[in-house]
Amino acid sequence: MREDEKQGTVGDTTAQVQRSFAAREKLGTLYLVATPIGNLEDMTFRAIRTLKEAGLIAAEDTRQTRKLLTHFDIQNRLVSYHEHNKEASGPELIKLLKEGTSIALVTDAGIPAISDPGADLVALAVAHAIPVVPIPGANAALSALIISGLPTDRFLFVGFPPRDRKALERLLAELAKESGTILFYESPHRVAKTLATLAQKWAGRQMAVVRELTKRHEEAIRGSVEACLAYVEANPPLGECCLVVRGASEEDIAQAEAESGAPWWSVLSLDQHVGHYESRTGNRKEAMKQAAQDRGLSRRDVYQRLLQEDQ
């Protein structure tokens, strides 16, 4: 490992530094290659070149990716890496990277590692000080945000909401005082149910339901949550949807506090409370510290209670 690429450990003050385009002798590079979310013309020149030059391509769905590669006359070796084989495939890919093979990671559509098992491979690569280089391109969430007409100066991407209604209600309670615009992904057969819960919990908020981005039937439905729900119920959508919801106003925050009569985290278990902060900070210890401050506990108390919950 080079001196400027040391891997830090817990409590270590040495940062890991990646210089993406410095000369390398042994390690391969993990390229995160964005692919079109619908329109093939959104494929970049750099993405095509990277896929052609990589030692191999790792894809979430090799059948879907094969169509893309055929279209652009890319004949590189293709292997699968997805949610159900990542525990076995991930270490094998890391081994190849450490031996000097460069790998291009793609997802079915858009940028890999966003609501995607590619995030786990990136974490493994970083843990082994393997360079990770983004090849930017189309992204559904940001594309939906910029055409929504809602504020873009602050936003929170939540990914796919829980399928269980109670879990969704807990998530909305957690987000009730979030002032930034909130972005969800949702499948077409679940979007009406999700909107119905949003209408119950966040009545009157402005939002946009955006579907089929970059495709022939691209559509943006804008209005109150109730108006969007009515439209979707009358016109069941096809294709994956992005839900873009205006963040909480001061009135929304005051109402949420009045209705709950308790802090936002009161509906969460301690583990969920810590998990909320960990998803934002990426640091388990910092998450435990913040949860401890919320609950008036010491971090040691939080640690001990989490151990008891696990038993």
C-alpha positions as CSV (number, residue, x, y, z in Angstrom):
1,M,0.0,0.0,0.0
2,R,1.3,3.4,-0.9
3,E,2.2,5.9,1.9
4,D,-0.6,8.3,0.7
5,E,-3.2,5.5,0.6
6,K,-3.0,4.2,4.2
7,Q,-6.3,2.8,5.5
8,G,-7.4,4.4,8.7
9,T,-8.8,2.3,11.6
10,V,-11.1,3.2,14.4
11,G,-9.4,5.8,16.5
12,D,-6.7,6.3,13.9
13,T,-5.9,9.9,12.8
14,T,-4.5,8.8,9.5
15,A,-6.8,9.5,6.6
16,Q,-7.0,7.4,3.5
17,V,-6.3,9.5,0.4
18,Q,-7.2,8.4,-3.1
19,R,-5.6,10.1,-6.1
20,S,-7.8,8.7,-8.8
21,F,-5.6,9.3,-11.8
22,A,-2.1,8.8,-10.2
23,A,0.1,6.1,-11.7
24,R,-0.5,2.7,-10.2
25,E,1.6,-0.4,-10.2
26,K,-0.5,-3.3,-8.9
27,L,-4.1,-2.4,-7.9
28,G,-6.9,-2.3,-10.4
29,T,-9.6,0.4,-10.3
30,L,-13.3,0.0,-9.6
31,Y,-15.2,2.2,-12.0
32,L,-18.9,3.0,-11.2
33,V,-20.4,3.5,-14.6
34,A,-23.7,5.2,-15.0
35,T,-26.0,3.8,-17.7
36,P,-29.1,5.3,-19.3
37,I,-32.3,5.3,-17.3
38,G,-34.4,5.0,-20.5
39,N,-33.0,6.9,-23.4
40,L,-29.9,5.3,-24.9
41,E,-28.6,8.7,-26.1
42,D,-27.9,9.5,-22.5
43,M,-24.9,7.1,-22.5
44,T,-21.7,9.1,-22.4
45,F,-18.6,8.7,-24.5
46,R,-16.6,8.2,-21.4
47,A,-18.9,5.5,-20.1
48,I,-18.7,3.6,-23.5
49,R,-14.9,3.9,-23.5
50,T,-14.6,2.7,-19.8
51,L,-16.8,-0.3,-20.5
52,K,-14.7,-1.2,-23.5
53,E,-11.4,-0.8,-21.7
54,A,-12.2,-2.5,-18.3
55,G,-10.9,-5.9,-17.5
56,L,-14.4,-7.1,-16.9
57,I,-17.9,-5.7,-16.3
58,A,-19.9,-6.6,-13.2
59,A,-23.7,-6.1,-13.7
60,E,-26.8,-6.4,-11.5
61,D,-28.7,-8.1,-14.3
62,T,-26.5,-9.5,-17.0
63,R,-29.4,-10.1,-19.4
64,Q,-30.3,-6.4,-19.3
65,T,-26.8,-5.2,-19.5
66,R,-26.0,-7.5,-22.4
67,K,-28.6,-5.6,-24.5
68,L,-26.8,-2.3,-23.7
69,L,-23.4,-3.8,-24.5
70,T,-24.7,-5.2,-27.8
71,H,-26.1,-1.8,-28.8
72,F,-22.8,-0.1,-28.3
73,D,-20.7,-3.0,-29.7
74,I,-19.0,-3.7,-26.3
75,Q,-17.7,-7.2,-26.1
76,N,-16.0,-7.3,-22.7
77,R,-16.4,-10.2,-20.2
78,L,-19.6,-9.8,-18.2
79,V,-20.2,-11.2,-14.7
80,S,-23.1,-10.9,-12.3
81,Y,-23.0,-9.0,-9.0
82,H,-26.4,-8.5,-7.3
83,E,-28.2,-8.6,-4.0
84,H,-28.4,-12.4,-3.9
85,N,-24.8,-13.2,-4.7
86,K,-22.9,-10.2,-3.3
87,E,-21.6,-12.1,-0.3
88,A,-19.7,-14.6,-2.6
89,S,-19.2,-12.4,-5.7
90,G,-17.9,-9.3,-3.8
91,P,-14.7,-10.9,-2.3
92,E,-14.0,-12.5,-5.7
93,L,-14.2,-9.1,-7.4
94,I,-12.0,-7.5,-4.7
95,K,-9.4,-10.3,-5.3
96,L,-9.3,-9.5,-9.0
97,L,-9.0,-5.8,-8.3
98,K,-6.0,-6.4,-5.9
99,E,-4.4,-8.5,-8.6
100,G,-4.6,-5.5,-11.0
101,T,-7.8,-6.1,-13.0
102,S,-9.9,-3.0,-13.5
103,I,-13.7,-3.6,-13.1
104,A,-16.6,-1.5,-14.4
105,L,-19.7,-1.9,-12.2
106,V,-23.1,-1.1,-13.7
107,T,-26.6,-1.3,-12.4
108,D,-29.8,-2.0,-14.5
109,A,-30.3,1.8,-15.0
110,G,-28.7,4.9,-13.7
111,I,-25.8,5.3,-11.3
112,P,-24.6,2.1,-9.4
113,A,-24.5,2.1,-5.6
114,I,-27.7,4.2,-5.3
115,S,-30.4,2.0,-3.7
116,D,-28.2,-0.8,-5.1
117,P,-25.9,-3.6,-3.8
118,G,-23.0,-1.8,-5.5
119,A,-22.7,0.3,-2.3
120,D,-21.4,-2.8,-0.5
121,L,-18.8,-3.5,-3.2
122,V,-17.6,0.1,-2.9
123,A,-17.3,-0.2,0.8
124,L,-15.2,-3.4,0.4
125,A,-13.0,-1.6,-2.2
126,V,-12.4,1.3,0.1
127,A,-11.6,-1.0,3.0
128,H,-8.8,-2.5,0.8
129,A,-7.6,0.9,-0.4
130,I,-8.7,0.1,-3.9
131,P,-9.4,3.3,-6.0
132,V,-13.0,3.9,-6.8
133,V,-13.8,6.2,-9.7
134,P,-17.2,7.5,-10.7
135,I,-18.3,7.7,-14.4
136,P,-21.3,10.1,-14.0
137,G,-24.4,10.0,-16.0
138,A,-28.2,9.8,-15.8
139,N,-29.9,9.6,-12.4
140,A,-33.6,9.3,-11.8
141,A,-33.9,11.0,-8.4
142,L,-32.0,14.2,-9.4
143,S,-33.7,14.3,-12.8
144,A,-37.1,14.2,-11.0
145,L,-36.1,16.8,-8.5
146,I,-35.0,19.4,-11.1
147,I,-38.3,19.2,-13.1
148,S,-40.5,19.0,-10.0
149,G,-40.8,22.7,-9.4
150,L,-40.0,22.2,-5.8
151,P,-37.0,23.7,-3.9
152,T,-33.6,22.1,-4.8
153,D,-31.3,23.9,-2.4
154,R,-31.7,21.2,0.2
155,F,-33.0,17.7,-0.3
156,L,-33.0,14.2,1.2
157,F,-33.0,11.0,-0.8
158,V,-34.8,8.2,1.1
159,G,-34.8,5.5,-1.6
160,F,-37.7,3.0,-1.6
161,P,-40.1,3.4,1.3
162,P,-41.0,0.4,3.5
163,R,-43.8,-1.8,2.2
164,D,-45.4,-2.3,5.6
165,R,-47.8,0.5,6.4
166,K,-46.7,0.8,10.0
167,A,-43.1,1.0,9.0
168,L,-44.0,3.6,6.4
169,E,-45.8,5.6,9.1
170,R,-42.8,5.5,11.4
171,L,-40.6,6.7,8.5
172,L,-43.0,9.6,7.8
173,A,-43.1,10.5,11.5
174,E,-39.3,10.5,11.5
175,L,-39.2,12.8,8.4
176,A,-42.2,15.0,9.6
177,K,-39.8,17.9,10.5
178,E,-37.4,17.5,7.6
179,S,-37.4,20.9,5.8
180,G,-35.6,19.8,2.7
181,T,-37.4,18.4,-0.3
182,I,-37.8,14.6,0.1
183,L,-37.2,12.1,-2.7
184,F,-38.6,8.6,-2.8
185,Y,-38.4,5.8,-5.4
186,E,-41.6,3.7,-5.7
187,S,-42.8,0.8,-7.9
188,P,-45.9,1.4,-10.0
189,H,-48.0,-1.3,-8.2
190,R,-47.3,0.3,-4.8
191,V,-47.4,4.0,-5.6
192,A,-51.1,4.5,-4.9
193,K,-50.8,2.9,-1.4
194,T,-47.8,5.0,-0.6
195,L,-49.5,8.2,-1.7
196,A,-52.6,7.3,0.3
197,T,-50.4,7.1,3.5
198,L,-48.7,10.4,2.5
199,A,-52.1,12.0,2.1
200,Q,-53.1,10.9,5.5
201,K,-49.9,12.0,7.3
202,W,-48.8,15.0,5.1
203,A,-52.1,16.4,3.8
204,G,-51.7,19.5,1.7
205,R,-48.0,19.2,0.9
206,Q,-47.0,20.0,-2.7
207,M,-45.3,17.2,-4.6
208,A,-44.6,15.7,-8.0
209,V,-44.9,12.1,-9.2
210,V,-42.5,11.6,-12.0
211,R,-42.4,8.4,-14.1
212,E,-40.8,7.0,-17.2
213,L,-38.0,9.5,-17.1
214,T,-36.2,10.0,-20.5
215,K,-38.6,7.6,-22.2
216,R,-41.4,8.3,-24.7
217,H,-44.1,8.4,-22.0
218,E,-42.3,10.6,-19.5
219,E,-44.8,12.2,-17.2
220,A,-44.7,14.6,-14.3
221,I,-47.8,15.0,-12.1
222,R,-47.6,18.1,-9.9
223,G,-50.0,19.3,-7.2
224,S,-50.9,18.5,-3.6
225,V,-50.4,15.0,-2.3
226,E,-54.2,14.5,-2.4
227,A,-54.4,15.7,-6.1
228,C,-51.6,13.4,-7.1
229,L,-53.2,10.5,-5.3
230,A,-56.5,11.1,-7.1
231,Y,-54.8,11.2,-10.5
232,V,-52.8,8.0,-9.9
233,E,-55.9,6.2,-8.7
234,A,-57.7,7.2,-11.8
235,N,-54.7,6.6,-14.1
236,P,-52.6,3.7,-12.7
237,P,-49.1,4.4,-13.8
238,L,-46.6,2.1,-15.6
239,G,-42.9,2.2,-15.0
240,E,-40.9,3.1,-11.9
241,C,-41.9,6.3,-10.2
242,C,-40.0,9.1,-8.3
243,L,-42.0,10.9,-5.6
244,V,-40.7,14.4,-4.9
245,V,-42.3,15.9,-1.8
246,R,-41.9,19.5,-0.4
247,G,-40.2,19.5,3.0
248,A,-41.9,20.6,6.2
249,S,-42.8,24.2,6.7
250,E,-42.6,25.9,10.1
251,E,-46.4,25.2,10.4
252,D,-45.9,21.6,9.5
253,I,-43.1,21.3,12.1
254,A,-45.3,22.9,14.8
255,Q,-48.2,20.7,13.9
256,A,-46.0,17.6,14.0
257,E,-44.7,18.5,17.5
258,A,-48.2,19.3,18.7
259,E,-49.7,16.0,17.4
260,S,-46.9,13.8,18.8
261,G,-46.5,15.6,22.1
262,A,-43.1,13.9,22.1
263,P,-39.8,14.2,20.2
264,W,-39.7,12.7,16.7
265,W,-37.6,9.8,17.9
266,S,-40.1,8.6,20.5
267,V,-41.7,6.3,17.9
268,L,-38.4,4.6,17.2
269,S,-36.6,1.8,19.1
270,L,-33.1,2.6,20.3
271,D,-31.6,0.6,17.4
272,Q,-33.8,2.5,14.9
273,H,-32.8,5.8,16.5
274,V,-29.1,5.0,16.2
275,G,-29.7,3.7,12.7
276,H,-31.3,7.0,11.7
277,Y,-28.2,8.9,12.6
278,E,-25.8,6.3,11.2
279,S,-27.5,6.5,7.8
280,R,-26.8,10.2,7.8
281,T,-23.3,10.3,9.3
282,G,-21.9,6.9,8.2
283,N,-20.4,6.6,11.6
284,R,-21.8,4.2,14.2
285,K,-20.0,5.8,17.2
286,E,-21.2,9.3,16.2
287,A,-24.7,8.0,15.7
288,M,-24.7,6.4,19.2
289,K,-23.4,9.7,20.6
290,Q,-26.3,11.7,19.0
291,A,-28.9,9.2,20.0
292,A,-27.6,9.4,23.6
293,Q,-27.8,13.2,23.6
294,D,-31.4,13.0,22.4
295,R,-32.4,10.5,25.1
296,G,-30.3,12.1,28.0
297,L,-28.2,9.0,28.2
298,S,-24.5,8.3,28.2
299,R,-23.0,6.7,25.1
300,R,-22.0,3.7,27.3
301,D,-25.7,3.3,28.3
302,V,-26.7,3.3,24.7
303,Y,-24.1,0.7,23.9
304,Q,-25.2,-1.6,26.8
305,R,-28.9,-1.3,25.9
306,L,-28.1,-2.1,22.2
307,L,-26.2,-5.2,23.4
308,Q,-29.3,-6.3,25.5
309,E,-31.6,-5.7,22.6
310,D,-29.5,-8.0,20.4
311,Q,-29.5,-10.8,22.9
